[in-house]
């Protein structure tokens, strides 16, 4: 996926990682794939699901979830034009919550620890790429980037 080639350190965006990013950012099942993996049903809308899609209400909802968990400076660094701050897997997991992590793990076929490791590695660069001018894109813009 050309847009994200250099968003993730090493440029290694696997299909499960794309599914996880899509689930967080646009709420679409971006293809199945695993041998015994069945597509997960769309989750019941959480209280904070918004019109922007995704399990958390799209990119804006993801950023709000991080801010609500006390990681606003980290989230803002990804959107802003300066250096991206990192987030460790445990911190990201606590911010997203166990229900969201379980849902994405089920969609991707990854175990929760591996999922969080990959997401914590990828999200700073991906969010940075999606917000080059410090503006959060609309749901339609995100869906077009993810090929939906």
C-alpha positions in Angstrom: 0.0 0.0 0.0 2.0 2.9 -1.3 0.8 5.6 1.0 1.9 3.7 4.1 5.1 2.2 2.8 7.3 4.5 4.8 4.8 5.2 7.6 5.7 2.0 9.4 9.3 1.5 10.4 10.8 -1.0 7.9 7.9 -0.4 5.6 6.4 -3.8 6.5 2.6 -3.5 6.5 1.1 -6.9 6.7 -2.5 -7.8 5.8 -3.5 -8.2 9.4 -2.0 -4.8 10.3 -4.0 -3.2 7.4 -7.2 -4.9 8.7 -6.4 -3.6 12.2 -5.8 -0.1 11.0 -8.9 -0.2 8.9 -11.0 -1.4 11.8 -9.7 1.5 13.9 -9.9 4.2 11.3 -12.8 3.3 9.0 -14.5 0.4 10.5 -14.4 -1.8 7.4 -13.4 -5.4 7.3 -10.6 -5.1 4.8 -10.6 -8.7 3.5 -10.5 -12.0 5.3 -7.7 -14.3 4.8 -6.6 -16.6 7.6 -7.2 -20.3 7.1 -9.8 -20.9 9.7 -10.6 -17.2 10.2 -14.2 -16.2 9.8 -15.2 -12.6 9.3 -16.2 -11.0 12.6 -19.6 -9.4 12.7 -19.6 -5.6 13.0 -19.4 -4.8 16.7 -22.3 -3.2 18.5 -21.7 0.5 18.3 -19.8 1.6 21.4 -21.0 4.7 23.2 -18.3 6.8 21.5 -18.7 5.5 18.0 -19.3 8.5 15.8 -20.2 9.3 12.2 -16.6 9.0 11.1 -16.6 5.2 11.2 -14.1 2.8 12.9 -14.5 1.0 16.1 -13.8 4.3 18.0 -15.5 6.7 15.6 -12.8 7.0 13.0 -9.4 8.7 13.3 -10.9 11.5 15.3 -12.4 9.0 17.7 -9.0 7.2 18.0 -7.3 10.5 18.8 -10.0 11.4 21.3 -9.7 8.0 23.0 -5.9 8.6 23.4 -6.5 12.1 24.8 -9.2 10.8 27.2 -6.6 8.3 28.5 -4.1 11.0 29.2 -2.0 10.7 26.0 -3.1 13.9 24.3 0.5 15.1 23.8 1.4 11.8 22.1 -1.7 11.9 19.8 -1.1 15.6 19.0 2.5 14.8 18.0 1.2 12.4 15.4 -1.1 14.9 13.9 1.2 17.9 14.2 4.2 18.6 11.9 6.9 17.9 14.5 8.5 14.7 15.7 6.1 11.8 16.4 6.2 10.6 20.0 6.1 6.8 20.5 3.5 4.9 22.4 4.2 1.5 24.0 2.0 -1.5 23.4 0.7 -1.6 27.0 -0.2 2.0 27.1 -2.0 1.7 23.8 -3.9 -1.3 25.0 -5.1 0.5 28.1 -6.1 3.5 26.0 -8.1 1.5 23.5 -9.6 -0.8 26.0 -10.0 -4.6 26.1 -13.2 -4.8 24.1 -11.7 -2.9 21.1 -8.5 -5.0 21.3 -10.4 -8.3 21.4 -12.5 -7.2 18.4 -9.5 -6.2 16.3 -7.6 -9.3 17.3 -10.6 -11.5 16.2 -10.7 -9.7 12.8 -7.0 -10.0 12.2 -6.2 -13.4 13.6 -3.3 -11.9 15.6 -3.0 -12.5 19.4 -3.6 -9.4 21.4 0.0 -8.8 22.4 1.2 -9.0 18.8 -1.6 -6.8 17.6 -0.7 -4.1 20.2 3.0 -4.4 19.3 2.2 -3.9 15.6 -0.3 -1.1 16.2 2.0 0.8 18.6 4.8 0.6 16.0 2.5 1.6 13.1 0.1 4.2 14.4 2.5 7.2 14.9 3.6 7.0 11.3 0.2 6.2 9.8 -1.6 9.0 11.7 1.2 11.3 10.7 0.8 10.3 7.0 -3.0 10.7 7.2 -2.7 14.2 8.7 0.1 15.9 6.7 -1.2 19.4 7.3 -2.4 18.8 10.8 -6.0 18.2 9.6 -7.9 15.0 10.4 -9.4 13.6 7.2 -13.1 12.8 6.8 -14.4 9.3 6.8 -14.8 9.4 3.0 -11.2 10.5 2.6 -10.0 7.7 4.9 -12.1 5.1 3.1 -10.6 6.1 -0.3 -7.1 5.7 1.1 -7.9 2.2 2.4 -9.5 1.2 -0.9 -13.1 1.0 0.3 
